[in-house]
Amino acid sequence: MLSLRPPFILKLPNLVPKMSLSDQMAAASISTSASALKHAFSDRVPIRSILCLPDGGASLSGQRVRVGGWVKTGRKQGSGSFAFLEVSDGTCPANLQVIVDASVADLGSLVQTGTCVQLEGTLKEPPEGTKQKIELRVEEVVHVGPVDPAKYPLPKTKLTLEFLRDVVHLRPKTNTISAIARIRNALAYATHTFFQNHGFLYIHTPIITTSDCEGAGEMFQVTTLISEADKLEKELVKNPPPSESEVEAARLVVKEKGEAVAQLKAAKASQTDITEAVAVLSKAKESLSKLEERFKLKPGIPQKDGKIDYGVDFFARQAFLTVSGQLQVETFACAVSTVYTFGPTFRAENSHTSRHLAEFWMVEPEIAFADLKDDMNCAEAYVKFLCKWLLDNCFDDMEFMAKNCDKGCIDRLRMVASTPFERVSYTEAVDILIEAVKGGKQFENKVEWGIDLASEHERFLTEVKYQKPVIVYNYPKGIKAFYMRLNDDNKTVAAMDVLVPKVGELIGGSQREERYENIRDRILEMGLPTEPYEWYLDLRRYGTVKHSGFGLGFERMILFATGMDNIRDVIPFPRYPGRADL
C-alpha cells in the first residue's frame, strides 16, 4: 500500500530569492529615487516600478521620469487645452495616468487608442478623491508611434477572445492576453526555480524524433520528400529527362570509343594518341552516367518495394515532431540521476475542443532511484509551489483575472497551495463513481473498471467528492503507455494522474518499467516495432535503475490558475486544426 504521508523535500540554500516580488517592491520603495527604478537596458522607468510600489507610487511625487508605452484610452479636456491618457507598457495590469498640455504636443495624435508614446515629465499626486495615487505631468513628448483609428483593429470597445484569435499578432496589446503572458512567464520562472532548487539538471530534448512516446501514432511527420518531389517535377518540366533511345545512343558512343582505345593499344600507337582516346572515352562515360541518372528520375515521392522510400529522406528514416521529451530525457536520468525538460510538444489530433492544441508545452521531470510514491510527492510539491509563487509574485495579475474571468481563481490557488492532495487508487476512484451513479449522478461516459477516466469523472472527484486536488494511481495497463511499470497483479501499472478542480487532469506520470524482459514484452504486446526503441531498451540492458517521472501540461496549468475557458487563449501563438497564424 502506498504511503499517503506528505513529502519531505530537502531545499538547497541560496537558490530562490528569499523575498517575494511584493516584498522586494516594498523594500525598494524606502527612500527610492525614480532614477534608481530606470530599466537597465532601456531609456525609461517601467510603469510597474512606479505603480506597484506599496503606496501606488505616491512616494515618487515630484520626481522627473521618462516612461514609454501604448495609449489605452485618451480624451481631450478643457476645450482641447489638455488631454488625459491611460498608458500601459505591459509590465503590470495597471495604467499610468498621464496629463499632456496642448502647448507640449499635438493632442490629436496622442489620444488615439493604440498610439505608442515615450514621455518625459514630473510625477505628481492627483487631487484627493481620485483612484490614482500618482500621475505624470508631461513636459516633453519624446516619441509618437501614431495609429489610424479608422483602421486599427482593436477599438476601445470590449472584444471577444474569439475575435482576438483572428488578430493574434495584436492581441498582446489587450489587458487579458498581456495578463496571461505575465502569468505564463511567472509560472515558467517558478518551474525552473523549483527544479533547480531541488537539484534537477535542465536537459534540452529534441523536437525532431524517430520515436513515438505515446504509441498513438498522432504525430506530425518531418520530411523533405514532398518539397524535393516538387522541385524535381519542376526541373523535369524545364529540362525533360532523356529518352530511352538517347541513352542507348550514348551507350553506343561509349562502346565505339572503348573499341577505338582497344585498337590503338593493339596497334601499339603512341602514348599521346592513347591518352587522348582514353580522355574521350572517359568523357563519353561521364555523359552516359549523367544521362542514365536523369533517365531514372521519376516525378512523385520516391518508392521502394511499393512503399515510400524514407532511405532517401533528409534523416534517412521516418522522423516526426515530438509528442514528449520523456523517452529522451530518461537517457540522462539513467546517467546523472535527476533531470527535467521543458519545451514544446506536438500532437496531430484533429480535435477542435477548448482543451486541445496541436502545439503545446510540457514540463517533464525524471528521477532516478525513485518509485511511484516519490513521483507523487514531487508532483504535489511542484503544483503547490507554482500556486504559491503566483500568489506571492503575480498577485496583481491574479486579481485582474479574478475580477474579469474567474472570481474563484485566487481562492483556488490558496486552497491548492495549502491543502494535502487526496490519493486514491484507480479501483477506488471507479468504485466512488459507480456509487455516485447509483445515487442518481448522471455521467455522459459510462463508468466501469478499465475505462480511461473522462474529464467529467475527474472533475467530479476533485470538485464534488473531495473538493481538492486528487492523485489517482495504479491504472489498468490496457489504457496506459508501454513504458509504465507493471504491478504485481499483472493488471495495473504504477501510473498516476494529478487531477485538479476546473481542468481535471493536470499531470500524468508513472514509475517507469526498468525490467528489460517486461518492457520488451509490453512493446510487442502493443504492436509497436522494436527497432526504433532499441536504444531505449539499452537503458535496461546496461545498468538499469528504478526511476519515475511525470509530465505537466503547461497550458493546462495556466487554465487552472486563471480560470480561462479556452486553451487557445493561454498560449501566445495557438496552433490547432486549420490555424497556424504567423
SEZALUM-561902 format. One line per field, with one value per residue (C-alpha): residue in one letter; x negated, y, z. Coordinates in Angstrom, 1 decimal, always signed. Each point is the difference from the previous one (the first is absolute). Example, Ala and Ser with C-alpha at 12.3 -4.5 7.8 and 13.67 -1.06 7.14 Angstrom:
! SEZALUM-561902
aa	c(a; s)
east	c(-12.3; -1.4)
north	c(-4.5; +3.4)
up	c(+7.8; -0.7)
This chain:
! SEZALUM-561902
aa	c(m; l; s; l; r; p; p; f; i; l; k; l; p; n; l; v; p; k; m; s; l; s; d; q; m; a; a; a; s; i; s; t; s; a; s; a; l; k; h; a; f; s; d; r; v; p; i; r; s; i; l; c; l; p; d; g; g; a; s; l; s; g; q; r; v; r; v; g; g; w; v; k; t; g; r; k; q; g; s; g; s; f; a; f; l; e; v; s; d; g; t; c; p; a; n; l; q; v; i; v; d; a; s; v; a; d; l; g; s; l; v; q; t; g; t; c; v; q; l; e; g; t; l; k; e; p; p; e; g; t; k; q; k; i; e; l; r; v; e; e; v; v; h; v; g; p; v; d; p; a; k; y; p; l; p; k; t; k; l; t; l; e; f; l; r; d; v; v; h; l; r; p; k; t; n; t; i; s; a; i; a; r; i; r; n; a; l; a; y; a; t; h; t; f; f; q; n; h; g; f; l; y; i; h; t; p; i; i; t; t; s; d; c; e; g; a; g; e; m; f; q; v; t; t; l; i; s; e; a; d; k; l; e; k; e; l; v; k; n; p; p; p; s; e; s; e; v; e; a; a; r; l; v; v; k; e; k; g; e; a; v; a; q; l; k; a; a; k; a; s; q; t; d; i; t; e; a; v; a; v; l; s; k; a; k; e; s; l; s; k; l; e; e; r; f; k; l; k; p; g; i; p; q; k; d; g; k; i; d; y; g; v; d; f; f; a; r; q; a; f; l; t; v; s; g; q; l; q; v; e; t; f; a; c; a; v; s; t; v; y; t; f; g; p; t; f; r; a; e; n; s; h; t; s; r; h; l; a; e; f; w; m; v; e; p; e; i; a; f; a; d; l; k; d; d; m; n; c; a; e; a; y; v; k; f; l; c; k; w; l; l; d; n; c; f; d; d; m; e; f; m; a; k; n; c; d; k; g; c; i; d; r; l; r; m; v; a; s; t; p; f; e; r; v; s; y; t; e; a; v; d; i; l; i; e; a; v; k; g; g; k; q; f; e; n; k; v; e; w; g; i; d; l; a; s; e; h; e; r; f; l; t; e; v; k; y; q; k; p; v; i; v; y; n; y; p; k; g; i; k; a; f; y; m; r; l; n; d; d; n; k; t; v; a; a; m; d; v; l; v; p; k; v; g; e; l; i; g; g; s; q; r; e; e; r; y; e; n; i; r; d; r; i; l; e; m; g; l; p; t; e; p; y; e; w; y; l; d; l; r; r; y; g; t; v; k; h; s; g; f; g; l; g; f; e; r; m; i; l; f; a; t; g; m; d; n; i; r; d; v; i; p; f; p; r; y; p; g; r; a; d; l)
east	c(+0.0; -1.3; -0.7; +2.1; -2.2; -0.9; -3.5; -3.1; -2.2; -3.4; -0.4; -3.4; -1.1; -0.4; +1.7; +3.3; +0.5; +0.8; +2.5; +3.1; +0.3; +2.4; -2.5; -2.7; +2.1; +0.8; -3.7; -0.8; +2.6; -2.0; -1.7; -0.1; -0.6; +1.6; -3.5; -0.7; +3.1; -1.2; -0.1; -3.5; +0.1; +2.6; +0.3; +3.2; +1.4; +2.3; +3.5; +0.1; -2.9; +2.2; +3.5; -0.9; -1.7; +2.0; +1.1; +1.0; -2.9; +1.0; -3.5; -1.5; +2.0; -2.1; -2.5; -0.7; +0.3; +0.2; +2.5; +1.1; +3.1; +3.2; +3.1; +2.9; +2.4; -0.4; +2.3; -0.3; +1.2; +0.3; +1.2; -3.0; -2.5; -1.3; +0.5; +0.2; -1.8; +0.1; -3.4; -1.1; -3.4; +1.2; -2.1; +3.1; +3.8; +0.2; -0.2; -1.9; +2.2; -1.7; +0.9; -1.3; +0.6; +0.8; -3.1; -2.2; +1.2; +2.8; +2.6; +1.8; -2.8; -0.3; +3.5; +0.7; +0.1; -3.1; -2.3; -3.6; -1.4; -3.2; +0.5; -2.1; +1.3; +0.6; +1.9; +2.8; +2.6; +3.4; +2.8; +1.6; +2.9; -1.5; -0.9; -3.5; -2.8; -2.3; +0.1; -2.5; +0.1; -1.7; -2.7; -1.4; +1.4; -3.1; +1.7; +3.4; +0.9; +3.3; +3.1; +2.7; +3.2; +2.0; -2.2; -1.2; +1.6; +0.1; +2.4; +0.8; +3.1; -0.1; -1.2; +0.7; -2.8; +1.2; -0.4; -3.5; -1.1; +0.4; -2.5; -2.5; -2.8; +1.8; +1.8; -3.0; +1.1; +3.2; +0.2; +1.0; -2.6; -2.8; +1.0; -0.1; -3.4; -1.3; +1.6; -1.5; -3.4; +0.3; +0.9; -2.9; -2.4; +1.5; -0.5; -3.7; -0.3; +1.7; -2.1; -3.3; +0.7; +0.4; -3.2; +1.6; -2.1; +1.8; -0.4; +1.0; +1.7; +0.4; +3.0; -0.6; +0.2; +0.3; +1.9; +3.7; +0.0; +3.8; +0.4; +3.1; -1.4; +1.5; -3.3; -1.0; -2.4; -3.3; -1.1; -1.6; +1.4; +2.9; -2.0; -2.7; +2.7; +1.5; -3.4; -0.7; +3.3; -0.7; -3.5; +1.3; +2.4; -2.7; -2.6; +1.7; -1.9; -1.7; +2.0; -1.0; -1.4; -2.2; -1.4; -0.5; -1.8; -2.3; -0.8; -1.0; -2.3; -1.7; -0.3; -1.5; -2.5; -0.9; -0.7; -2.1; -2.2; -0.4; -1.0; -2.6; -1.5; +0.0; -1.7; -2.6; +0.9; -1.8; +0.7; +1.2; +2.7; +1.0; +0.3; +2.1; +2.3; +0.4; +0.9; +2.7; +1.3; +0.1; +2.0; +2.4; +0.4; +0.7; +2.6; +1.7; +0.0; +1.7; +2.6; +0.7; +0.4; +2.4; +1.8; +0.8; +1.6; +3.7; +2.5; +1.7; -1.1; -2.8; +1.1; -1.6; +1.8; +3.3; -0.6; -1.3; -3.8; -1.0; -3.6; -0.4; +1.7; -1.9; -0.6; -0.1; +3.0; +3.4; -0.1; +2.6; +0.6; -0.1; +3.0; -2.1; -3.6; +0.4; -1.8; -3.0; -0.3; +0.0; -3.4; -1.4; +2.0; -1.8; -3.4; +0.3; +2.9; +2.4; +1.0; +2.9; +0.9; +2.3; +0.9; +2.5; +1.7; +2.4; +3.0; +1.7; +3.4; +2.9; +1.8; +1.8; +0.7; -0.9; -2.5; -2.1; -2.9; -2.2; -3.0; -0.3; -2.7; -0.9; -2.0; -1.5; -2.2; -1.6; -1.4; -2.4; +0.3; +3.6; +3.2; +3.6; +0.4; -3.0; +1.4; +3.3; -1.8; -1.9; +3.0; +2.0; -2.8; -0.5; +3.6; +0.2; -3.2; +1.5; +3.2; -1.9; -2.3; +2.9; +1.5; -3.4; -1.3; +2.9; +2.9; +0.9; +0.6; +1.9; +2.2; +0.7; +0.9; +2.3; +1.8; +0.3; -0.1; +0.5; +0.9; -1.2; -3.5; -1.9; +1.9; -0.7; -3.8; +0.1; +1.8; -2.4; -3.1; +1.1; +2.0; -1.5; +1.1; +2.3; -1.5; +2.3; -0.6; +1.6; +2.2; +1.1; +0.8; +2.1; +1.9; +0.7; +1.3; +2.2; +1.5; +0.7; +1.8; +2.1; +0.8; +1.4; -3.0; +0.0; -3.1; -0.2; -2.7; +0.7; -1.8; -1.6; -3.4; -2.4; +1.2; -2.2; +1.5; +1.7; -0.3; +3.5; -1.2; -3.2; +1.9; +2.6; -2.8; -1.7; +2.9; +2.8; -1.4; -3.2; +0.1; -3.7; -2.8; +0.1; -2.8; +1.3; -2.5; -0.4; +1.9; +1.0; -3.0; +2.3; +0.5; -3.5; -3.3; -2.5; -2.7; +2.0; -1.0; +2.2; +1.3; +0.0; +3.7; -1.0; +3.2; -1.1; -3.0; -1.8; +1.6; +1.4; +2.0; +0.3; +3.6; +0.9; +3.2; +1.0; -2.1; -0.2; -3.3; -2.9; -2.9; -0.5; -2.9; -1.2; -2.8; -1.8; -0.4; -3.7; +0.1; -1.2; +2.2; +3.1; -0.4; -1.0; +3.1; +2.2; -1.3; +0.8; +3.4; +1.0; -1.0; -2.8; -3.2; -3.0; -2.7; +0.8; -0.2; -3.2; -1.8; +2.7; -0.4; -3.7; +0.7; +1.4; -2.8; -2.8; +0.2; +3.8; +1.4; +3.3; +1.3; +3.1; +1.3; +3.0; +1.2; +1.9; +1.9; -1.2; +3.1; +2.3; -1.8; +0.7; +3.7; +0.2; -1.7; +1.9; +3.4; -0.2; +2.4; -1.9; -3.6; -0.5; +0.0; -2.8; -2.7; -1.6; +0.5; +2.6; -0.2; +3.0; +1.8; +0.3; -2.0; -3.8; -0.1; -3.5)
north	c(+0.0; +3.4; +2.4; +3.1; +2.1; +3.4; +0.3; +1.1; +1.8; +1.4; +3.6; +1.1; +3.4; +3.2; -1.1; +1.8; +3.7; +0.3; +2.8; -0.1; +2.6; +2.0; +0.0; +1.1; +2.8; +1.1; +0.0; +2.0; +2.6; +1.1; +3.2; -1.1; +2.6; -0.3; -0.2; -3.2; -1.6; +0.6; -3.1; -1.4; -0.2; +2.6; +3.7; -0.1; -0.8; -3.1; +1.0; -3.0; +1.5; +3.0; -1.3; -3.2; +1.7; -0.6; +3.6; -0.1; +2.2; +3.0; +0.0; +0.9; +3.3; +2.9; -2.2; +0.2; -3.2; -1.2; -2.7; -1.8; -2.0; -0.1; +2.0; -2.0; +2.9; +3.7; +3.0; +3.7; +2.2; +3.8; +0.8; -1.7; +1.7; -3.3; -3.7; -3.0; -3.1; -3.5; -1.5; -3.6; -1.5; -3.6; -0.4; -0.1; +0.0; +3.7; +3.0; +3.2; +3.1; +2.7; +3.7; +1.7; +3.7; +1.2; +2.2; -3.0; -2.1; -0.5; -1.7; -1.4; -2.5; -1.0; -0.9; -2.8; -3.5; -2.0; +3.0; -0.7; +2.8; +0.7; +2.9; +1.9; +2.0; +0.3; -2.4; +1.8; -1.1; +0.5; +1.9; -1.8; -2.3; -1.5; -3.7; +0.7; +0.4; +1.7; +1.5; +1.4; +3.6; -0.1; +2.6; -1.6; -2.5; -2.0; -2.4; -0.6; -3.1; +1.1; -2.2; +0.5; -0.4; -0.9; -3.0; -1.1; -3.5; +0.4; +2.8; +1.0; -2.2; -3.3; -2.7; -3.8; -2.4; -1.8; +3.3; +0.4; -3.4; +1.5; +2.8; -2.1; +2.5; +2.8; -1.7; +0.4; +3.7; -1.0; -0.1; -3.7; -1.4; +2.1; -1.2; -3.6; +0.6; +1.3; -2.9; -2.4; +1.6; -0.3; -3.7; -0.7; +1.8; -1.9; -3.3; +0.5; +1.4; -3.1; -2.6; +1.9; +0.4; -3.8; -0.9; -0.9; +0.4; +1.8; -2.1; +1.2; -2.9; -0.1; +1.4; -2.4; -3.6; -3.5; -1.5; +0.2; +0.4; -0.5; -2.7; +1.7; +0.9; +3.5; +1.7; +2.7; -1.4; +1.8; -0.6; +1.7; -2.6; +2.1; +3.2; -2.0; -1.7; +3.5; +1.3; -3.1; +0.3; +3.6; -0.9; -2.9; +2.4; +2.5; -2.6; -3.2; -3.3; -1.7; -2.6; -3.6; +0.4; +2.9; -2.2; -2.9; +2.4; +1.1; -3.6; -0.6; +3.0; -1.4; -3.4; +1.6; +2.1; -3.1; -2.0; +2.9; +0.0; -3.8; +0.3; +2.7; -2.2; -3.1; +2.1; +1.2; +3.6; +2.8; +0.7; +3.5; -1.5; -2.6; +2.6; +2.3; -2.9; -1.1; +3.6; +0.0; -3.4; +1.4; +3.0; -2.3; -2.2; +3.1; +1.2; -3.4; -0.2; +3.4; -1.0; -3.3; +1.8; +2.5; -2.8; -1.7; +3.2; -0.3; +2.6; -0.6; -1.4; -2.6; -3.5; -3.4; -3.3; +1.8; +2.2; +3.5; -0.1; +1.9; -1.1; +2.9; +2.5; +2.6; -2.2; -3.2; -1.3; +1.2; +2.9; +1.9; +3.0; -1.3; -0.7; -0.1; +0.4; -2.7; -2.9; +2.1; +1.6; -3.5; -0.5; +2.7; -1.1; -3.3; +1.7; +3.3; -1.1; +3.0; +1.9; +1.9; +1.3; +2.9; +0.7; -0.2; -3.2; -0.8; -2.2; -0.4; -0.6; +1.4; +1.4; +3.3; -0.1; +2.8; -2.3; -1.0; +1.6; -1.4; +1.7; +0.2; +0.1; -2.7; -0.1; -3.5; -0.9; -3.4; -1.3; -3.0; -2.2; +1.1; -2.0; +1.0; +1.5; +2.2; +1.0; +1.0; +2.0; +1.9; +0.8; +1.2; +2.2; +1.5; +0.9; +1.6; +2.0; +1.3; +1.1; +1.7; +1.7; +1.7; +1.2; +1.4; +1.4; +0.6; +1.0; +3.1; -2.0; -2.7; +2.8; +1.1; -3.6; -0.3; +3.2; -0.7; -3.7; -2.3; +1.4; -3.2; -0.2; +1.5; -2.1; -3.1; +0.8; +0.5; -3.3; -2.0; +1.6; -0.8; -3.3; -3.5; -1.8; -3.0; -3.3; -2.8; -3.0; -0.2; -2.9; +2.1; +2.9; -2.1; -1.4; +3.6; +0.9; -3.1; +0.8; +3.5; -1.4; -2.2; +3.1; +1.8; +1.7; -0.1; -0.1; +0.1; -2.6; -3.5; -0.8; -3.5; -1.4; +0.3; +3.3; +3.0; +2.5; +2.9; +3.6; -0.1; -2.9; +1.8; +3.2; -1.9; -1.4; +3.4; +2.4; -2.1; -3.0; +1.4; +3.7; +0.1; -1.5; -3.8; -2.3; -3.2; -2.9; -3.6; +0.2; -3.0; -0.9; +0.0; +3.7; +1.1; +0.2; -2.8; +1.5; +0.0; -2.6; -3.0; -0.7; -3.4; -0.5; -0.1; +2.1; +3.5; +2.2; +2.4; +3.1; +3.1; +3.0; +3.3; +1.2; +3.6; +2.0; +1.9; -2.0; -3.6; -1.7; +2.3; -2.5; -3.5; -2.1; -3.4; -2.1; -1.2; -3.7; -0.7; -3.8; -0.8; -3.0; +1.7; +3.2; -2.0; -2.1; +3.1; +1.5; -3.2; -0.3; +3.5; -0.8; +2.5; -0.7; -0.7; +1.5; +3.7; -0.9; -2.0; +3.0; +0.3; -3.7; +0.5; +2.1; -3.2; -2.2; +2.1; +1.1; +0.1; +2.0; +0.6; +3.4; +2.1; +3.2; +2.0; +2.5; +3.2; +1.7; +3.6; +1.5; -2.1; +1.4; +3.5; -0.9; -1.3; +3.1; +2.7; -1.6; +0.6; -2.2; -0.6; -1.3; +2.0; +3.2; -1.0; -0.6; +2.9; -1.6; -2.7; -2.8; -2.2; -1.6; +2.6; +2.7; +0.7; +3.8; +1.6)
up	c(+0.0; -0.9; +2.8; -0.1; +2.2; -1.4; -1.6; +1.9; -2.5; +0.7; -1.1; -1.1; +1.3; -2.0; -3.1; +0.4; +0.8; +3.7; -0.7; -2.2; -2.7; +2.1; +2.9; -2.3; -1.3; +3.5; +0.9; -3.1; +0.9; +3.1; -1.1; -3.6; -2.7; -3.5; -1.6; +2.0; -1.6; -3.5; -2.2; -0.4; -3.7; -1.1; +0.4; +2.1; +3.4; -0.2; +1.0; +2.3; +2.0; +0.7; +0.5; +1.8; +2.9; +3.2; +0.0; -3.7; -0.9; +2.2; +1.5; -3.4; -0.2; -1.2; -1.9; -3.7; -2.0; -3.6; -0.8; -3.1; -1.0; -2.0; +0.5; +1.3; +0.1; -0.7; +0.2; -0.4; +2.8; +0.7; -3.5; -1.4; +2.2; +1.4; -0.2; +2.4; -1.2; +1.6; -1.0; +0.4; -0.7; +0.7; +3.2; +2.2; -0.3; +1.1; -2.2; +0.8; -0.3; -2.1; -0.5; -3.1; -0.7; -3.5; +0.2; +0.3; -3.0; -2.5; +2.1; -3.0; -0.7; +3.6; +1.1; -2.5; +1.5; -0.9; -0.5; +1.2; +2.1; +1.9; +2.4; +2.5; +2.9; +3.7; +2.2; +2.0; +2.5; -1.5; +1.8; +2.9; -0.8; -3.1; -0.2; -1.3; +2.6; -2.5; -3.5; -2.5; -1.1; -3.4; -0.9; -3.1; -2.6; -1.0; -2.5; -1.6; -1.9; -1.6; -0.7; -2.6; +2.1; -3.1; -0.7; +3.5; +0.7; +3.8; +0.9; +3.5; +0.1; +1.7; -2.4; +0.2; +0.3; -3.1; -2.0; +1.4; -1.3; -3.5; +0.9; +1.9; -0.8; +1.7; +2.9; +2.4; +0.1; +1.9; +3.8; +0.2; -2.4; +1.6; +3.4; -1.2; -1.4; +3.3; +1.9; -2.5; +0.4; +3.8; -0.2; -2.3; +2.4; +2.9; -1.8; -0.5; +3.5; +1.5; -1.8; +0.3; +3.7; +0.3; -1.9; -3.4; -3.2; -2.9; -3.2; -3.5; -1.7; -3.8; -1.7; -3.0; +1.0; -1.4; +2.9; +0.9; +3.8; +0.3; -2.6; -1.3; -3.4; +0.0; -1.0; -2.4; -2.6; -0.8; -3.6; -3.0; -2.4; -1.0; -0.7; -1.8; -2.1; -0.9; -1.0; -2.1; -1.7; -1.0; -1.1; -2.2; -1.6; -0.7; -1.0; -1.0; +0.7; -2.9; -2.0; -0.1; -3.5; +1.1; +2.8; -2.4; -2.5; +2.8; +0.8; -3.6; +0.1; +3.1; -1.7; -3.1; +2.0; +2.0; -3.2; -1.3; +3.1; -0.3; -3.7; +0.8; +2.8; -2.3; -2.7; +2.5; -0.8; +1.7; +3.6; -0.9; -2.4; +2.6; +2.8; -2.2; -0.9; +3.6; +0.9; -2.7; +1.4; +3.5; -1.1; -1.9; +3.1; +2.2; -2.4; +0.0; +3.8; +0.2; -2.6; +1.7; +3.3; -1.5; -1.8; +3.4; +1.3; +0.4; +1.3; +3.4; +3.3; -0.2; +0.6; +0.7; +0.1; -0.4; +3.1; +0.5; +0.0; +3.1; -0.5; -2.4; +2.4; +1.9; +3.1; -2.0; +2.0; +1.2; +2.4; +1.9; +2.3; +3.5; +2.1; +3.2; +1.0; +2.6; -1.7; -0.9; +3.4; +1.5; -1.5; +2.2; +3.1; -0.4; +0.1; +2.0; +2.2; +0.3; -3.1; -1.7; -3.4; -0.8; -3.6; -2.9; -1.0; -2.9; -0.6; -3.4; +1.6; -2.0; +3.0; +0.2; +3.8; +2.4; +1.6; -3.0; -1.9; -2.7; +1.6; +3.8; +2.7; +2.4; +3.3; +0.4; +3.0; +0.3; +3.2; +0.4; +3.1; +0.4; +0.2; -0.6; +3.5; -0.6; -3.3; +1.6; +2.7; -2.5; -2.1; +3.0; +1.2; -3.4; -0.6; +3.5; -0.7; -3.2; +1.7; +2.9; -2.5; -1.8; +3.3; +1.1; -3.3; -2.4; +2.3; -2.0; -3.1; +2.0; +1.3; -3.6; -0.9; +3.1; -1.0; -3.7; -0.5; +3.0; +3.4; +1.7; -1.5; +2.9; +2.6; -2.1; +0.0; +3.7; +0.6; -2.2; +1.5; +3.6; -0.3; +0.0; -3.2; +0.3; -1.3; -1.2; -2.2; -3.4; +1.3; +3.0; -2.3; -2.3; +3.0; +1.2; -3.5; -0.1; +3.4; -1.3; -3.0; +2.3; +2.1; -3.1; -1.5; -3.8; -2.1; -3.8; +0.0; +1.5; +3.2; +0.3; +0.9; -2.9; -1.5; -0.4; +2.4; -1.9; +1.0; +1.6; +2.2; +1.0; +0.8; +2.1; +2.1; +0.5; +0.1; +1.6; +1.9; +1.5; -1.0; -0.3; -2.3; -0.2; -1.1; -1.6; -0.3; -1.2; -3.3; -2.2; -2.3; -3.0; +0.0; +0.8; -2.0; -0.4; +2.2; +3.2; +2.6; +0.2; +3.5; +1.7; -0.8; -3.7; -0.6; +1.0; -0.5; +2.4; -1.6; +1.6; -1.1; +1.9; -0.3; +0.9; +0.1; -3.1; -2.5; +1.1; -0.8; +0.4; +0.3; -1.2; +1.2; +0.9; +1.3; -3.1; -0.8; +0.8; -0.7; -3.5; -0.7; +1.3; -2.1; -3.1; +0.4; +0.4; -3.2; -1.9; +1.8; -1.2; -3.6; -0.1; -2.1; +2.2; -2.3; +0.8; +3.8; +0.0; +1.5; +2.7; +0.8; +0.4; +3.0; +1.5; -1.3; +1.4; +3.6; +0.3; +2.9; +1.7; -1.2; -0.2; -1.6; -1.2; -2.4; +0.7; -2.8; +0.4; -1.7; +2.2; +3.1; -1.3; -0.6; +3.6; +1.4; -1.9; -0.6; -3.7; -2.0; -3.2; -0.3; -3.2; +2.1; +2.4; -2.6; -2.0; -3.4; +0.0; -2.6; -0.5; -3.0; -2.8; +1.7; +0.3; -0.2; -0.2)
